[in-house]
Amino acid sequence: MARKFKHAERYVDRVFGPAETHRFQFWSPNVPPASEAALREVATDFGSRTDAELELVVNDGYADRVDELRATAASTYAQRNELAFRFLQILEHVRA
């Protein structure tokens, strides 16, 4: 996992400019406790190396964020260029 984030950091620097202007996040709906502990170590190492936070959005935090997106999608109709969000809008506005 650490290699994956090092690769992502280099990619962001190369394609989008200095990494300190970006937010790094790892999203996963189901991370077992042992894996979550290992991810927290990777995030700490990432922060030490880059001075940027690697935010872990996992398990309950993941579900909370998806619920926030769903609530926003349900309250809006305007199309955006984010296909995943547009899909949530459609699903939230489908009448049962």
MOPAC internal coordinates of N, CA, C and O (Angstrom, degrees):
PM7 1SCF
backbone

  N    0.0000 0     0.00 0     0.00 0    0    0    0
  C    1.4407 1     0.00 0     0.00 0    1    0    0
  C    1.5346 1   110.43 1     0.00 0    2    1    0
  O    1.2310 1   120.77 1   140.91 1    3    2    1
  N    1.3143 1   116.14 1   -39.09 1    3    2    1
  C    1.4720 1   119.72 1  -179.96 1    5    3    2
  C    1.5323 1   110.59 1   -59.75 1    6    5    3
  O    1.2310 1   120.40 1   139.28 1    7    6    5
  N    1.3328 1   116.84 1   -40.72 1    7    6    5
  C    1.4730 1   120.21 1   177.83 1    9    7    6
  C    1.5215 1   111.09 1   -61.66 1   10    9    7
  O    1.2310 1   120.91 1   141.33 1   11   10    9
  N    1.3084 1   115.86 1   -38.67 1   11   10    9
  C    1.4617 1   120.51 1  -179.76 1   13   11   10
  C    1.5331 1   110.61 1   -60.62 1   14   13   11
  O    1.2310 1   120.26 1   137.11 1   15   14   13
  N    1.3180 1   117.12 1   -42.89 1   15   14   13
  C    1.4551 1   119.71 1  -179.14 1   17   15   14
  C    1.5232 1   112.04 1   -73.49 1   18   17   15
  O    1.2310 1   120.02 1   146.67 1   19   18   17
  N    1.3175 1   117.56 1   -33.33 1   19   18   17
  C    1.4709 1   119.73 1   174.80 1   21   19   18
  C    1.5198 1   109.74 1   -63.48 1   22   21   19
  O    1.2310 1   120.76 1   137.92 1   23   22   21
  N    1.3312 1   116.16 1   -42.08 1   23   22   21
  C    1.4673 1   120.92 1   177.73 1   25   23   22
  C    1.5371 1   109.91 1   -62.90 1   26   25   23
  O    1.2310 1   120.18 1   135.69 1   27   26   25
  N    1.3166 1   117.25 1   -44.31 1   27   26   25
  C    1.4683 1   120.90 1  -179.92 1   29   27   26
  C    1.5212 1   110.78 1   -62.11 1   30   29   27
  O    1.2310 1   120.58 1   139.20 1   31   30   29
  N    1.3154 1   116.49 1   -40.80 1   31   30   29
  C    1.4669 1   120.64 1   178.99 1   33   31   30
  C    1.5302 1   110.33 1   -61.29 1   34   33   31
  O    1.2310 1   120.08 1   133.30 1   35   34   33
  N    1.3299 1   117.46 1   -46.70 1   35   34   33
  C    1.4743 1   120.99 1   178.67 1   37   35   34
  C    1.5289 1   110.94 1   -62.56 1   38   37   35
  O    1.2310 1   120.71 1   139.06 1   39   38   37
  N    1.3245 1   116.24 1   -40.94 1   39   38   37
  C    1.4666 1   120.78 1   179.75 1   41   39   38
  C    1.5337 1   110.37 1   -61.92 1   42   41   39
  O    1.2310 1   120.36 1   133.02 1   43   42   41
  N    1.3176 1   116.92 1   -46.98 1   43   42   41
  C    1.4636 1   120.67 1  -179.59 1   45   43   42
  C    1.5199 1   110.33 1   -61.89 1   46   45   43
  O    1.2310 1   120.31 1   135.27 1   47   46   45
  N    1.3297 1   117.02 1   -44.73 1   47   46   45
  C    1.4640 1   120.29 1   177.75 1   49   47   46
  C    1.5214 1   111.33 1   -57.97 1   50   49   47
  O    1.2310 1   120.62 1   135.18 1   51   50   49
  N    1.3235 1   116.42 1   -44.82 1   51   50   49
  C    1.4617 1   121.28 1  -176.38 1   53   51   50
  C    1.5282 1   111.65 1   -69.57 1   54   53   51
  O    1.2310 1   120.29 1   136.66 1   55   54   53
  N    1.3241 1   117.05 1   -43.34 1   55   54   53
  C    1.4643 1   120.46 1  -172.57 1   57   55   54
  C    1.5286 1   113.25 1   -89.42 1   58   57   55
  O    1.2310 1   120.29 1   141.06 1   59   58   57
  N    1.3288 1   117.05 1   -38.94 1   59   58   57
  C    1.4587 1   120.37 1  -171.45 1   61   59   58
  C    1.5303 1   114.52 1  -114.21 1   62   61   59
  O    1.2310 1   119.75 1   177.79 1   63   62   61
  N    1.3043 1   118.08 1    -2.21 1   63   62   61
  C    1.4567 1   120.56 1  -179.35 1   65   63   62
  C    1.5184 1   111.19 1   100.30 1   66   65   63
  O    1.2310 1   120.49 1    10.99 1   67   66   65
  N    1.3355 1   116.67 1  -169.01 1   67   66   65
  C    1.4623 1   121.26 1  -174.16 1   69   67   66
  C    1.5260 1   113.24 1   -53.50 1   70   69   67
  O    1.2310 1   120.93 1   -48.44 1   71   70   69
  N    1.3228 1   115.83 1   131.56 1   71   70   69
  C    1.4607 1   122.21 1  -175.44 1   73   71   70
  C    1.5186 1   112.93 1   -63.22 1   74   73   71
  O    1.2310 1   119.62 1   155.44 1   75   74   73
  N    1.3269 1   118.33 1   -24.56 1   75   74   73
  C    1.4678 1   118.43 1  -176.85 1   77   75   74
  C    1.5353 1   113.09 1   -67.09 1   78   77   75
  O    1.2310 1   119.89 1   170.13 1   79   78   77
  N    1.3151 1   117.82 1    -9.87 1   79   78   77
  C    1.4549 1   120.09 1   177.56 1   81   79   78
  C    1.5330 1   112.15 1   -94.37 1   82   81   79
  O    1.2310 1   119.87 1  -174.81 1   83   82   81
  N    1.3293 1   117.85 1     5.19 1   83   82   81
  C    1.4549 1   121.83 1  -175.65 1   85   83   82
  C    1.5220 1   111.45 1  -119.13 1   86   85   83
  O    1.2310 1   121.23 1   -19.52 1   87   86   85
  N    1.3359 1   115.26 1   160.48 1   87   86   85
  C    1.4603 1   121.30 1   174.36 1   89   87   86
  C    1.5176 1   108.34 1  -104.75 1   90   89   87
  O    1.2310 1   121.08 1   -48.00 1   91   90   89
  N    1.3197 1   115.55 1   132.00 1   91   90   89
  C    1.4521 1   121.09 1   178.15 1   93   91   90
  C    1.5202 1   108.54 1  -108.58 1   94   93   91
  O    1.2310 1   121.04 1   -51.47 1   95   94   93
  N    1.3195 1   115.62 1   128.53 1   95   94   93
  C    1.4586 1   121.06 1  -179.14 1   97   95   94
  C    1.5243 1   109.53 1  -136.82 1   98   97   95
  O    1.2310 1   121.37 1   -31.67 1   99   98   97
  N    1.3182 1   114.98 1   148.33 1   99   98   97
  C    1.4523 1   122.09 1   172.20 1  101   99   98
  C    1.5222 1   106.41 1  -121.24 1  102  101   99
  O    1.2310 1   120.46 1   -61.12 1  103  102  101
  N    1.3363 1   116.73 1   118.88 1  103  102  101
  C    1.4647 1   122.30 1  -178.23 1  105  103  102
  C    1.5197 1   109.18 1  -111.44 1  106  105  103
  O    1.2310 1   120.83 1   -48.28 1  107  106  105
  N    1.3272 1   116.03 1   131.72 1  107  106  105
  C    1.4606 1   120.83 1   174.30 1  109  107  106
  C    1.5254 1   108.95 1  -156.69 1  110  109  107
  O    1.2310 1   120.32 1   -46.92 1  111  110  109
  N    1.3343 1   116.99 1   133.08 1  111  110  109
  C    1.4703 1   119.70 1  -176.06 1  113  111  110
  C    1.5197 1   114.41 1   -76.33 1  114  113  111
  O    1.2310 1   119.66 1   158.99 1  115  114  113
  N    1.3196 1   118.25 1   -21.01 1  115  114  113
  C    1.4637 1   119.50 1  -174.28 1  117  115  114
  C    1.5268 1   110.01 1  -146.91 1  118  117  115
  O    1.2310 1   121.16 1   -80.78 1  119  118  117
  N    1.3290 1   115.38 1    99.22 1  119  118  117
  C    1.4604 1   121.13 1   179.72 1  121  119  118
  C    1.5234 1   107.46 1  -119.08 1  122  121  119
  O    1.2310 1   119.81 1   -60.71 1  123  122  121
  N    1.3288 1   117.97 1   119.29 1  123  122  121
  C    1.4731 1   120.64 1   178.22 1  125  123  122
  C    1.5321 1   110.70 1   -62.33 1  126  125  123
  O    1.2310 1   120.01 1   -26.06 1  127  126  125
  N    1.3299 1   117.59 1   153.94 1  127  126  125
  C    1.4703 1   121.30 1  -176.68 1  129  127  126
  C    1.5280 1   114.58 1   -52.55 1  130  129  127
  O    1.2310 1   119.68 1   135.36 1  131  130  129
  N    1.3183 1   118.22 1   -44.64 1  131  130  129
  C    1.4694 1   120.01 1  -179.33 1  133  131  130
  C    1.5239 1   111.07 1   -63.94 1  134  133  131
  O    1.2310 1   120.54 1   140.01 1  135  134  133
  N    1.3238 1   116.58 1   -39.99 1  135  134  133
  C    1.4645 1   120.50 1   178.40 1  137  135  134
  C    1.5162 1   110.91 1   -68.95 1  138  137  135
  O    1.2310 1   120.57 1   143.74 1  139  138  137
  N    1.3285 1   116.51 1   -36.26 1  139  138  137
  C    1.4628 1   119.44 1   178.62 1  141  139  138
  C    1.5232 1   110.39 1   -64.34 1  142  141  139
  O    1.2310 1   120.20 1   139.87 1  143  142  141
  N    1.3286 1   117.23 1   -40.13 1  143  142  141
  C    1.4710 1   120.83 1   177.60 1  145  143  142
  C    1.5248 1   110.28 1   -61.93 1  146  145  143
  O    1.2310 1   120.37 1   137.67 1  147  146  145
  N    1.3257 1   116.90 1   -42.33 1  147  146  145
  C    1.4640 1   120.91 1   178.65 1  149  147  146
  C    1.5285 1   110.67 1   -65.16 1  150  149  147
  O    1.2310 1   120.41 1   139.85 1  151  150  149
  N    1.3275 1   116.81 1   -40.15 1  151  150  149
  C    1.4691 1   120.54 1   177.48 1  153  151  150
  C    1.5196 1   111.54 1   -63.13 1  154  153  151
  O    1.2310 1   120.32 1   141.88 1  155  154  153
  N    1.3172 1   117.00 1   -38.12 1  155  154  153
  C    1.4649 1   120.49 1   178.56 1  157  155  154
  C    1.5365 1   110.27 1   -63.39 1  158  157  155
  O    1.2310 1   120.43 1   142.97 1  159  158  157
  N    1.3241 1   116.78 1   -37.03 1  159  158  157
  C    1.4694 1   120.05 1   175.61 1  161  159  158
  C    1.5261 1   110.67 1   -64.85 1  162  161  159
  O    1.2310 1   120.72 1   137.11 1  163  162  161
  N    1.3248 1   116.22 1   -42.89 1  163  162  161
  C    1.4659 1   120.55 1   178.01 1  165  163  162
  C    1.5239 1   109.71 1   -61.73 1  166  165  163
  O    1.2310 1   120.15 1   137.28 1  167  166  165
  N    1.3274 1   117.32 1   -42.72 1  167  166  165
  C    1.4585 1   121.14 1   179.84 1  169  167  166
  C    1.5253 1   111.09 1   -63.33 1  170  169  167
  O    1.2310 1   120.46 1   139.41 1  171  170  169
  N    1.3252 1   116.72 1   -40.59 1  171  170  169
  C    1.4619 1   120.56 1   178.00 1  173  171  170
  C    1.5191 1   110.55 1   -63.62 1  174  173  171
  O    1.2310 1   120.50 1   135.10 1  175  174  173
  N    1.3304 1   116.65 1   -44.90 1  175  174  173
  C    1.4617 1   121.10 1   177.96 1  177  175  174
  C    1.5259 1   110.71 1   -62.39 1  178  177  175
  O    1.2310 1   120.47 1   137.14 1  179  178  177
  N    1.3122 1   116.71 1   -42.86 1  179  178  177
  C    1.4633 1   121.75 1   178.65 1  181  179  178
  C    1.5310 1   110.09 1   -58.46 1  182  181  179
  O    1.2310 1   120.86 1   134.10 1  183  182  181
  N    1.3358 1   115.96 1   -45.90 1  183  182  181
  C    1.4628 1   120.13 1   179.26 1  185  183  182
  C    1.5119 1   112.32 1   -63.43 1  186  185  183
  O    1.2310 1   120.07 1   140.91 1  187  186  185
  N    1.3222 1   117.46 1   -39.09 1  187  186  185
  C    1.4670 1   121.60 1   179.12 1  189  187  186
  C    1.5266 1   111.49 1   -65.41 1  190  189  187
  O    1.2310 1   120.63 1   139.76 1  191  190  189
  N    1.3147 1   116.41 1   -40.24 1  191  190  189
  C    1.4650 1   120.70 1  -177.96 1  193  191  190
  C    1.5192 1   113.12 1   -75.27 1  194  193  191
  O    1.2310 1   120.29 1   145.47 1  195  194  193
  N    1.3305 1   117.05 1   -34.53 1  195  194  193
  C    1.4657 1   119.95 1  -168.96 1  197  195  194
  C    1.5174 1   114.80 1  -112.53 1  198  197  195
  O    1.2310 1   119.76 1   167.35 1  199  198  197
  N    1.3166 1   118.07 1   -12.65 1  199  198  197
  C    1.4719 1   121.90 1  -170.56 1  201  199  198
  C    1.5239 1   111.47 1    60.35 1  202  201  199
  O    1.2310 1   120.42 1  -156.93 1  203  202  201
  N    1.3227 1   116.80 1    23.07 1  203  202  201
  C    1.4623 1   122.64 1   176.01 1  205  203  202
  C    1.5187 1   108.26 1  -122.72 1  206  205  203
  O    1.2310 1   120.86 1   -33.53 1  207  206  205
  N    1.3104 1   115.97 1   146.47 1  207  206  205
  C    1.4653 1   120.23 1   179.01 1  209  207  206
  C    1.5189 1   110.58 1   -81.94 1  210  209  207
  O    1.2310 1   121.25 1   -41.73 1  211  210  209
  N    1.3104 1   115.20 1   138.27 1  211  210  209
  C    1.4572 1   121.41 1   168.02 1  213  211  210
  C    1.5215 1   105.19 1  -105.72 1  214  213  211
  O    1.2310 1   120.87 1   -77.33 1  215  214  213
  N    1.3123 1   115.94 1   102.67 1  215  214  213
  C    1.4629 1   121.18 1  -176.99 1  217  215  214
  C    1.5203 1   109.59 1   -82.52 1  218  217  215
  O    1.2310 1   121.14 1   -52.13 1  219  218  217
  N    1.3183 1   115.43 1   127.87 1  219  218  217
  C    1.4635 1   121.08 1   176.74 1  221  219  218
  C    1.5207 1   108.89 1   -96.00 1  222  221  219
  O    1.2310 1   120.83 1   -60.50 1  223  222  221
  N    1.3135 1   116.03 1   119.50 1  223  222  221
  C    1.4604 1   122.54 1   178.07 1  225  223  222
  C    1.5256 1   105.16 1  -113.76 1  226  225  223
  O    1.2310 1   121.21 1   -89.87 1  227  226  225
  N    1.3245 1   115.29 1    90.13 1  227  226  225
  C    1.4621 1   120.08 1  -172.30 1  229  227  226
  C    1.5292 1   110.80 1  -132.62 1  230  229  227
  O    1.2310 1   121.66 1   -23.89 1  231  230  229
  N    1.3241 1   114.43 1   156.11 1  231  230  229
  C    1.4594 1   123.67 1   173.98 1  233  231  230
  C    1.5333 1   111.61 1    53.53 1  234  233  231
  O    1.2310 1   119.54 1    58.98 1  235  234  233
  N    1.3369 1   118.48 1  -121.02 1  235  234  233
  C    1.4702 1   120.57 1  -177.44 1  237  235  234
  C    1.5228 1   111.69 1   -61.26 1  238  237  235
  O    1.2310 1   120.18 1   143.29 1  239  238  237
  N    1.3299 1   117.26 1   -36.71 1  239  238  237
  C    1.4618 1   120.64 1   177.65 1  241  239  238
  C    1.5191 1   111.64 1   -62.55 1  242  241  239
  O    1.2310 1   120.69 1   142.68 1  243  242  241
  N    1.3116 1   116.28 1   -37.32 1  243  242  241
  C    1.4693 1   122.05 1   176.93 1  245  243  242
  C    1.5244 1   109.24 1   -63.79 1  246  245  243
  O    1.2310 1   120.82 1   130.71 1  247  246  245
  N    1.3314 1   116.03 1   -49.29 1  247  246  245
  C    1.4709 1   120.52 1  -179.35 1  249  247  246
  C    1.5214 1   110.60 1   -60.46 1  250  249  247
  O    1.2310 1   120.14 1   139.32 1  251  250  249
  N    1.3364 1   117.33 1   -40.68 1  251  250  249
  C    1.4665 1   121.14 1   178.84 1  253  251  250
  C    1.5198 1   111.08 1   -62.10 1  254  253  251
  O    1.2310 1   120.33 1   136.33 1  255  254  253
  N    1.3313 1   116.97 1   -43.67 1  255  254  253
  C    1.4707 1   120.14 1  -179.58 1  257  255  254
  C    1.5221 1   111.51 1   -65.98 1  258  257  255
  O    1.2310 1   120.33 1   139.60 1  259  258  257
  N    1.3290 1   116.97 1   -40.40 1  259  258  257
  C    1.4643 1   120.07 1   178.32 1  261  259  258
  C    1.5227 1   109.82 1   -64.66 1  262  261  259
  O    1.2310 1   120.11 1   140.15 1  263  262  261
  N    1.3336 1   117.40 1   -39.85 1  263  262  261
  C    1.4689 1   120.41 1   176.66 1  265  263  262
  C    1.5263 1   110.94 1   -61.61 1  266  265  263
  O    1.2310 1   120.12 1   140.54 1  267  266  265
  N    1.3337 1   117.37 1   -39.46 1  267  266  265
  C    1.4747 1   120.78 1   176.94 1  269  267  266
  C    1.5283 1   110.49 1   -63.05 1  270  269  267
  O    1.2310 1   120.57 1   136.13 1  271  270  269
  N    1.3278 1   116.53 1   -43.87 1  271  270  269
  C    1.4635 1   119.69 1   178.02 1  273  271  270
  C    1.5204 1   111.68 1   -62.69 1  274  273  271
  O    1.2310 1   120.82 1   138.54 1  275  274  273
  N    1.3328 1   116.04 1   -41.46 1  275  274  273
  C    1.4650 1   119.80 1   178.66 1  277  275  274
  C    1.5183 1   110.92 1   -62.78 1  278  277  275
  O    1.2310 1   119.75 1   137.56 1  279  278  277
  N    1.3257 1   118.07 1   -42.44 1  279  278  277
  C    1.4658 1   121.26 1   179.76 1  281  279  278
  C    1.5298 1   110.30 1   -63.31 1  282  281  279
  O    1.2310 1   120.41 1   138.42 1  283  282  281
  N    1.3156 1   116.82 1   -41.58 1  283  282  281
  C    1.4681 1   120.18 1   177.54 1  285  283  282
  C    1.5160 1   110.21 1   -65.53 1  286  285  283
  O    1.2310 1   120.37 1   137.57 1  287  286  285
  N    1.3204 1   116.91 1   -42.43 1  287  286  285
  C    1.4670 1   121.25 1   179.63 1  289  287  286
  C    1.5214 1   110.72 1   -62.52 1  290  289  287
  O    1.2310 1   120.36 1   141.37 1  291  290  289
  N    1.3202 1   116.93 1   -38.63 1  291  290  289
  C    1.4650 1   120.47 1  -179.23 1  293  291  290
  C    1.5244 1   112.05 1   -68.71 1  294  293  291
  O    1.2310 1   120.17 1   155.97 1  295  294  293
  N    1.3210 1   117.28 1   -24.03 1  295  294  293
  C    1.4681 1   120.19 1  -176.17 1  297  295  294
  C    1.5240 1   112.99 1   -97.69 1  298  297  295
  O    1.2310 1   119.74 1  -177.37 1  299  298  297
  N    1.3239 1   118.10 1     2.63 1  299  298  297
  C    1.4631 1   120.70 1  -178.85 1  301  299  298
  C    1.5264 1   111.04 1  -129.38 1  302  301  299
  O    1.2310 1   121.49 1   -24.31 1  303  302  301
  N    1.3181 1   114.76 1   155.69 1  303  302  301
  C    1.4622 1   120.99 1   176.83 1  305  303  302
  C    1.5271 1   111.56 1  -124.02 1  306  305  303
  O    1.2310 1   120.27 1   161.37 1  307  306  305
  N    1.3113 1   117.10 1   -18.63 1  307  306  305
  C    1.4656 1   120.97 1  -176.30 1  309  307  306
  C    1.5205 1   110.53 1   -62.70 1  310  309  307
  O    1.2310 1   121.40 1   -44.24 1  311  310  309
  N    1.3342 1   114.93 1   135.76 1  311  310  309
  C    1.4596 1   119.72 1   177.71 1  313  311  310
  C    1.5215 1   109.00 1   -77.35 1  314  313  311
  O    1.2310 1   121.90 1   -35.35 1  315  314  313
  N    1.3156 1   113.97 1   144.65 1  315  314  313
  C    1.4609 1   121.60 1   175.89 1  317  315  314
  C    1.5175 1   107.38 1  -126.71 1  318  317  315
  O    1.2310 1   120.94 1    -7.62 1  319  318  317
  N    1.2865 1   115.81 1   172.38 1  319  318  317
  C    1.4659 1   119.46 1  -179.95 1  321  319  318
  C    1.5252 1   112.56 1   -85.77 1  322  321  319
  O    1.2310 1   119.60 1  -173.24 1  323  322  321
  N    1.3141 1   118.37 1     6.76 1  323  322  321
  C    1.4547 1   121.89 1   178.43 1  325  323  322
  C    1.5239 1   108.60 1   -95.12 1  326  325  323
  O    1.2310 1   120.34 1   -73.66 1  327  326  325
  N    1.3188 1   116.95 1   106.34 1  327  326  325
  C    1.4565 1   121.13 1  -173.78 1  329  327  326
  C    1.5266 1   112.78 1   -63.44 1  330  329  327
  O    1.2310 1   120.08 1   140.81 1  331  330  329
  N    1.3220 1   117.45 1   -39.19 1  331  330  329
  C    1.4652 1   119.71 1  -179.41 1  333  331  330
  C    1.5291 1   109.99 1   -64.37 1  334  333  331
  O    1.2310 1   120.34 1   138.86 1  335  334  333
  N    1.3303 1   116.95 1   -41.14 1  335  334  333
  C    1.4593 1   119.67 1   178.66 1  337  335  334
  C    1.5311 1   110.49 1   -66.68 1  338  337  335
  O    1.2310 1   120.21 1   139.79 1  339  338  337
  N    1.3137 1   117.21 1   -40.21 1  339  338  337
  C    1.4674 1   120.53 1   178.39 1  341  339  338
  C    1.5300 1   110.06 1   -61.18 1  342  341  339
  O    1.2310 1   120.46 1   139.78 1  343  342  341
  N    1.3156 1   116.73 1   -40.22 1  343  342  341
  C    1.4658 1   120.61 1   177.40 1  345  343  342
  C    1.5303 1   110.25 1   -61.48 1  346  345  343
  O    1.2310 1   120.14 1   137.57 1  347  346  345
  N    1.3296 1   117.33 1   -42.43 1  347  346  345
  C    1.4727 1   120.20 1   176.77 1  349  347  346
  C    1.5343 1   110.40 1   -61.87 1  350  349  347
  O    1.2310 1   120.48 1   138.61 1  351  350  349
  N    1.3368 1   116.68 1   -41.39 1  351  350  349
  C    1.4727 1   119.10 1   177.34 1  353  351  350
  C    1.5208 1   110.89 1   -57.40 1  354  353  351
  O    1.2310 1   120.71 1   132.23 1  355  354  353
  N    1.2958 1   116.24 1   -47.77 1  355  354  353
  C    1.4763 1   120.60 1  -178.78 1  357  355  354
  C    1.5232 1   109.88 1   -60.39 1  358  357  355
  O    1.2310 1   120.59 1   132.09 1  359  358  357
  N    1.3266 1   116.48 1   -47.91 1  359  358  357
  C    1.4645 1   119.44 1  -179.66 1  361  359  358
  C    1.5330 1   112.10 1   -62.39 1  362  361  359
  O    1.2310 1   120.03 1   141.15 1  363  362  361
  N    1.3095 1   117.54 1   -38.85 1  363  362  361
  C    1.4559 1   120.76 1  -178.50 1  365  363  362
  C    1.5274 1   112.00 1   -71.47 1  366  365  363
  O    1.2310 1   119.86 1   156.96 1  367  366  365
  N    1.3306 1   117.87 1   -23.04 1  367  366  365
  C    1.4597 1   120.36 1  -178.62 1  369  367  366
  C    1.5260 1   113.81 1  -100.20 1  370  369  367
  O    1.2310 1   120.28 1   179.34 1  371  370  369
  N    1.3097 1   117.08 1    -0.66 1  371  370  369
  C    1.4738 1   120.25 1   176.19 1  373  371  370
  C    1.5164 1   108.21 1   -69.53 1  374  373  371
  O    1.2310 1   120.85 1   -48.68 1  375  374  373
  N    1.2999 1   115.98 1   131.32 1  375  374  373
  C    1.4628 1   120.03 1   178.97 1  377  375  374
  C    1.5268 1   108.70 1   -87.58 1  378  377  375
  O    1.2310 1   121.54 1   -45.58 1  379  378  377
  N    1.2927 1   114.66 1   134.42 1  379  378  377
  C    1.4756 1   119.67 1  -179.40 1  381  379  378
  C    1.5141 1   110.82 1   -83.33 1  382  381  379
  O    1.2310 1   120.10 1   180.00 1  383  382  381

